[in-house]
Amino acid sequence: MAEEKLPSKTQVPASAESQKARQKKAPEFPILEKQNWLIHLHYIRKDYEACKAVIKEQLQETQGLCEYAIYVQALIFRLEGNIQESLELFQTCAILSPQCADNLKQVARSLFLLGKHKAATEVYNEAAKLNQKDWEICHNLGVCYIYLKQFNKAQDHLHSALQLNRHDLTYIMLGKIHLLEGDLHKAIEIYKKAVEFSPENTELLTTLGLLYLQLGVYQKAFEHLGNALTYDPTNYKAILAAGSMMQTHGDFDVALTKYRVVACAVPESPPLWNNIGMCFFGKKKYVAAISCLKRANYLAPFDWKILYNLGLVHLTMQQYASAFHFLSAAINFQPKLGELYMLLAVALTNLEDIENAKRAYAEAVRLDKYKMVEMAQKLGAALQVGEALVWTKPVKDPKSKHRTTSAGKPATLGSNQALGQAMSSAAAFRKLPSGAAGAQLQKPPSLPLEPEPTVEASPAEASGKMREK
Amino acid sequence: MAAASSSDSDSGRAESEASSKWLDAHYDPMANIHTFSSCLALADLHGDGEYKLVVGDLGPGGQQPRLKVLKGPTMLTESPLPALPASAATFLMEQHEPRTPALALASGPCVYVYKNLRPYFKFSLPQLPPNPLEQDLWNQAKEDQIDPLTLKEMLEGIREKAEVPLSVQSLRFLQLELSEMEAFVNQHKSRAIKRQTVITTMTTLKKNLADEDAVSCLVLGTENKELLVLDPEAFTILAKMSLPSVPVFLEVSGQFDVEFRLTAACRNGNIYILRRDSKHPKYCIELSAQPVGLVRVHKILVVGSNQDSLHGFTHKGKKLWTVQMPAAILTMNLLEQRSRGLQAVMAALANGEVHIYRDKTLLNVIHTPDAVTSLCFGRYGREDNTLIMTTRGGGLIIKILKRTAVFVEGTGEVGPPLAQATKLSVPRKTRLYVDQTLREREAGIAMHRTFQTDLYLLRLRASRAYVQALESSLSPMSTTTREPLKLHAVVQGLGPTFKLTLHLQNTSTARPVLGLQVCFLYNEALYALPRAFFKAERPQGATQKELEVLLKDRGLQDLLLPNCSC
């Protein structure tokens, strides 16, 4: 650089000869891309410090003209969370070579990460003009439109991305759109295709399994969850889902063995300890059940399902005062469930607080007329029997029962929270088999899916029915 | 320090030594070798049956590029290189005896060929054709037919539209300030504009025989998205193929004269597969991540991605399987145990392990004291199955595969996960708990009633305390959401005149409070106030308002202060 400036100072050329000499001195320009390969090798092996050093050197040498160095620097910035800086650098790249769709794609990606979805779509459209057949552009446009809540457009773009090249991610996004729209069947169709395309993707398999579980198609759900477990025997979601299904069938020991794997991998999962607790409950090891449920409650103090189960187990243990506390806490979180009031009423009856028990029953009747009588009779009877319970009684009409475990929260399925709901629901599901089955006989099994987001999965047996009336 | 650490790990390893498939031949944490797998090569360079290790070393921090040749654990020769080596390969150039392989080092735009470790030939990539428009412009500038400003505008126009990119000279020119332009043009106008590219990767391809010691061509990948095949003797370009992106890793199979397949993992995250007669890629694998390694095992392409996974693809680009790794993959290479016909993939991970896979089954895990950044396997010295690894800190590890070692599937982590055997840690319950439970069963009703009574009492007490706080006006707060106010009074002075400062605060951020009036309730016998009642200007949006009132003591000392309320 210094050398370059020298001749400019001694401007006035004297003779042709001296000019020639000066020209010979004129420096060779370094090749701009000289160390791109090194930058790239450092970048892919995640050695960002070394990478930055090379980038710095390269940019100094080329006076900031090396596009790839800037590009990778921007990528690193983005990985480090400096999205605004990365955006600016990518824009520099786009200026350095305006014909390159890749730079525009990265600009759009940074905009997307900054939450500027509208601006991102504009840049993606610009990039699409330069490169027509890029699945990534189509896919990302689709994702942007999802965030802009333009689901139709999003679907169009995702489908065209699939036509260009099939990727698991595109299928997952399409499935998500259908779930957001509450169309479980369409989502299943998409996930089926996705599983066909990449049969070993455990995430796809697990999601499909969970969707079938929501629909109550147990055979298929188990099949897919099982497949997921074959490929990845430590898959947390799949184990919990499969375990809860085993629990519904009374295979508590098998379920417990499976849960051990999860307990190792995710020891602080509330649904896990809830399910383990209910396994012990099924095996009539009530003290262990209470310990596990209390741990679950400690981990997720605001989960009313765990409180519900705790209340139930304490009722069984004839610890009515404790049961009362857990149930009233559960009611505080979930005031619209008839079953909770029923259990509370039972607890109050046993605590000889007749007046409040009556009020609880009244509330239960208000929320859920049909099931109330049946359930309360059975529960009351059962609870007075004490230890000789009928919890593990086989289900009378398994087929109809399968159809009842419907609903769920389609919007967030796949996320841990939703999973938790699905899981603890499935576990809690078996806690009142007699009641549920009894109620089922009254009602024909024509329970449609209700994508009402507030409806929780398992006690949705009850709440689902309320809505029908 | 180094000796201590190595002896430490040795003693720890001693027990596992017997069951391990590997013999620890050499470990030098201070070997000062910083390189990539592509810059490692094993070859019988002198034709004496003793295989040497060739390392294209980048030096610490990529500052001192060197060519190092190792024999056993010792350095044989070491010579400086003009630029950083991108790749090293050994290949046979001709049929003549003695059949000693030549060594090729790709660096910048050149391939340096060594024979018998002496420089033999330097191949430079041909210049790229410059943009004809650009060339025209500079020619005009040379004859002074065009002034620098116009030149700049025209070049700018070319840069934005043209397919062929500008030369460095023009790009540099475009960056200049107006004042510097003329000098730059004068200085550079008579120079022919040049466009040069660099080599990013290199491998070898057999010329016409499949034998192990057959003559091979060099295959180069360049920064301008091309693949070149060089003639082994004349170093002319035999074939040129173009790619949609810059190649990073190359993998070849077949023979050049018969049929071959070139696989190139590129910077855009795609892998392109080319065949003999195709100038352009025949198949494309979109990885949607960056490939960190490419190895061909028989007919399967194994690709490591920077999302910590290993993928298997057919030679037509169909996905076969995916294996998730416990940590990021740093580098990959092929393990070939000829005596048992085994081909497997070695992947060095960031957590200091080297995993060996056959297809998707894990055969073996090697634990290393530092993360391995480059590795290769083959004949070294006189030992057939040697594994050579260099670490992040510049260490060198040499391990020898035991002759009795057989890789059996299932010795890795397969079957039900280990965690399934561990017992659940169910929290134990104490004797006290059981006693409490029994007591609750017996006296549940009484407990419940006591609790309810206590609860009522607690609530009552809380209400009382609240009312008291309100009555005594100790920094009272409004309870209704319609009037989000906080009042706070401070008395200053020693008397007989005091200053009473009222702090009135609107606690809501959104709701304004209008028409406030302040009224003082006090014992008129004791105090005198200029105004006992006045309008307060409204405090808005959580701002504080200070009101100052003068208070006169009528002479009697009284601890009671006036009550103010709004």
Boltz contact constraints between the chains, C-beta under 6 A:
constraints:
  - contact:
      token1: [A, 7]
      token2: [B, 187]
      max_distance: 6.0
  - contact:
      token1: [A, 8]
      token2: [B, 183]
      max_distance: 6.0
  - contact:
      token1: [A, 26]
      token2: [B, 187]
      max_distance: 6.0
  - contact:
      token1: [A, 26]
      token2: [B, 188]
      max_distance: 6.0
  - contact:
      token1: [A, 29]
      token2: [B, 168]
      max_distance: 6.0
  - contact:
      token1: [A, 29]
      token2: [B, 169]
      max_distance: 6.0
  - contact:
      token1: [A, 31]
      token2: [B, 196]
      max_distance: 6.0
  - contact:
      token1: [A, 31]
      token2: [B, 198]
      max_distance: 6.0
  - contact:
      token1: [A, 32]
      token2: [B, 168]
      max_distance: 6.0
  - contact:
      token1: [A, 33]
      token2: [B, 198]
      max_distance: 6.0
  - contact:
      token1: [A, 33]
      token2: [B, 223]
      max_distance: 6.0
  - contact:
      token1: [A, 34]
      token2: [B, 198]
      max_distance: 6.0
  - contact:
      token1: [A, 36]
      token2: [B, 223]
      max_distance: 6.0
  - contact:
      token1: [A, 37]
      token2: [B, 86]
      max_distance: 6.0
  - contact:
      token1: [A, 37]
      token2: [B, 200]
      max_distance: 6.0
  - contact:
      token1: [A, 40]
      token2: [B, 267]
      max_distance: 6.0
  - contact:
      token1: [A, 41]
      token2: [B, 36]
      max_distance: 6.0
  - contact:
      token1: [A, 44]
      token2: [B, 290]
      max_distance: 6.0
  - contact:
      token1: [A, 44]
      token2: [B, 292]
      max_distance: 6.0
  - contact:
      token1: [A, 44]
      token2: [B, 306]
      max_distance: 6.0
  - contact:
      token1: [A, 45]
      token2: [B, 330]
      max_distance: 6.0
  - contact:
      token1: [A, 46]
      token2: [B, 328]
      max_distance: 6.0
  - contact:
      token1: [A, 65]
      token2: [B, 171]
      max_distance: 6.0
  - contact:
      token1: [A, 98]
      token2: [B, 160]
      max_distance: 6.0
  - contact:
      token1: [A, 165]
      token2: [B, 286]
      max_distance: 6.0
  - contact:
      token1: [A, 167]
      token2: [B, 288]
      max_distance: 6.0
  - contact:
      token1: [A, 233]
      token2: [B, 417]
      max_distance: 6.0
  - contact:
      token1: [A, 234]
      token2: [B, 417]
      max_distance: 6.0
  - contact:
      token1: [A, 260]
      token2: [B, 420]
      max_distance: 6.0
  - contact:
      token1: [A, 260]
      token2: [B, 424]
      max_distance: 6.0
  - contact:
      token1: [A, 261]
      token2: [B, 417]
      max_distance: 6.0
  - contact:
      token1: [A, 261]
      token2: [B, 419]
      max_distance: 6.0
  - contact:
      token1: [A, 261]
      token2: [B, 420]
      max_distance: 6.0
  - contact:
      token1: [A, 263]
      token2: [B, 424]
      max_distance: 6.0
  - contact:
      token1: [A, 264]
      token2: [B, 419]
      max_distance: 6.0
  - contact:
      token1: [A, 287]
      token2: [B, 429]
      max_distance: 6.0
  - contact:
      token1: [A, 288]
      token2: [B, 426]
      max_distance: 6.0
  - contact:
      token1: [A, 291]
      token2: [B, 426]
      max_distance: 6.0
  - contact:
      token1: [A, 291]
      token2: [B, 427]
      max_distance: 6.0
  - contact:
      token1: [A, 291]
      token2: [B, 429]
      max_distance: 6.0
  - contact:
      token1: [A, 318]
      token2: [B, 441]
      max_distance: 6.0
  - contact:
      token1: [A, 319]
      token2: [B, 440]
      max_distance: 6.0
  - contact:
      token1: [A, 320]
      token2: [B, 444]
      max_distance: 6.0
  - contact:
      token1: [A, 321]
      token2: [B, 440]
      max_distance: 6.0
  - contact:
      token1: [A, 321]
      token2: [B, 444]
      max_distance: 6.0
  - contact:
      token1: [A, 321]
      token2: [B, 447]
      max_distance: 6.0
  - contact:
      token1: [A, 321]
      token2: [B, 448]
      max_distance: 6.0
  - contact:
      token1: [A, 351]
      token2: [B, 445]
      max_distance: 6.0
  - contact:
      token1: [A, 351]
      token2: [B, 448]
      max_distance: 6.0
  - contact:
      token1: [A, 352]
      token2: [B, 445]
      max_distance: 6.0
